[in-house]
């Protein structure tokens, strides 16, 4: 339930406030007496709170952790300016009369003006008493001048005291009296906010703030003594300035124009501001950024042989991370064995003592181990852990995996689970969290185990599936009618780690081998990725073998490629979800990946420059088409010059020209693409494009024949100096090659200007990508913050934490996308 | 010159109906909600004025939905 804050007010701490908050008056700069006990009246006074274990607070009586700490106060010998209020003090000096203490705004103006507004341009004569006002100046860090005459903190304070309450109201000076902006009493923070650390040598090391307070108290003492004995003014002024310096740096030790207060070692001390500010400050570092135990982080690398819901954990990490296990009647013998094998790091006795297990004491521990103890055992195979990759943009960015302890120092994951994490292996690191309670482990395995998250909660299709080489492999295995000798098939299946009883036949087809992975009750038909969208689909008789037909778990026709088993697309995977349980789908994805790699490793897979060769005649054909396009665009430019160009609706003549040129060039590239498609030789590059594992026809065309138009912001390249894009062209040249058209392919190499266009385009892509991720990331963050406490109640109503109804039926159709088929529910066919 | 427009006939304006006291109680019970937990609609809303609903009335709004075909929402009429 949400409770509402009714009111909150901020105000200036008054001396009375400071006194009433305080329990101790600080009088001495000594911390400890000769015996090492804290001195009463010092800044470590025991009444300020407890930091030493076992002791009780002299003020509230509670022990360490209970006692919140208590404030003290120090009477300053002379007032000191509060460094964080200098701006407010400056403004107030400017807007109040130096003589009568009224606000420098006439009653006629009556309408309330703010401090800020009035201080910007204060009148130089008091509208009330007519006194001329001196010019107020503020010199950083904390000195005020009136017509070059320095104002002491005391004088400033006296002035502010004269300002009456109704006057303050006039300028909306709220939250207390202006004279409170100048310190006469200094609050001494509780020792709990500045605990001292006892070093191993028994020496005490004090917190930075304590050091600072000692300085303040010491200087304050000597200032008071000097005032009391009537010391000369300059001595008093020097001491006062020193006190001002110390009090200022106590609040903020990064003031401009002030040397930083330093520790004996030369390290700058941490002021109050430094504690809160910045990335490692209290706010961002501690309140918004919490840290966890039982976690590990290292580089990830692929292991196509482990299951999608496993994670390979390096031995060193498995030995460091532990899981707490209570000793029971049932497991005591097992645990004793673990202690003997040094698979246990700590044992905990019922009295709370933790004992580290070493090879020396393990015998003794095994003897004493009894039912009321608990042990911290190391991670071993089968433990369930959480695995995460940042940025955690959606729920499947954290999933539960099973541990598999492995040699070497990287986390190993199956390539199939890369898509949900958006991971690759170019140095990505991931985090692992060992779950500590039985409840959390059950929850993890039921809700966020990888195998239960194969279908995306966003679009209802598979998030997990084969990728890259795995798709190439399964495509090559299943395309056409590849026939394998029994021995070869056996080797391949064994290498994939599959346990299959082969039918008693001398030869097996690739399709048959794949069919072993399918459950018997799977029947479906769909178009593969390699489908070329013929005008009339021949279905089973497709000459590209692109019509996938599966009947009762047997692949009859068609090729298995990214449309069947790929991440984000795989139709087989999403269909399997309706015929078998998740464990079986997991096995299918595992086996499919291994089988694909096993076949691909036998076949070999490689590409080379010569794969992009086109016969000379075809290259001429391409060149002719490019020339033709350039000629066409030149004709358009001519027409534009003669003003006979066809003007498109809603566009200017220039825009019409641009659009038409772009169309002409795009059409040319399209035609070239078709030429390339028809004449390029069969190679593994084509396999990659057809199977959908990587690359497309566009990429192949760009490499082999022609890159085409490079665009900036969707336009032809226009940027440059004085009417041209580069000095290589005539001014006002509108031709294709002067505006980013690249006539060659990467294999032929680009001309210098063409390379420049390509780099321009590449840079735009880079900028665009980083800008877009930033923008959309922040947009998503705001959405998540706004929606994070919504929940779907059991009656399918969406409510927020205050019980307000957001949606009467979730999604209006109460369909859970992760249980749906691409967002639809079509269980009946 | 257009003198008046019947806004309820516009395609983008969904069907609004005033619920009876009994229906209102049923809705609140069905969704286990208090009046303040229902989505709100101000009395000055043109459709509310047109159908003559008063503060405290619950309105049933039947909208077209891309996922479900038709979706029913309820709003309680409130003063500004």
Interface residues (C-beta under 8 A of the other chain):
Chain A: X795 X797 X799 X802 X803 X804 X805 X806 X808 X809 X811 X812 X813 X815 X823
Chain B: X30 X31 X32 X33 X34 X36 X37 X38 X39 X65 X67 X68 X71 X72 X73 X74
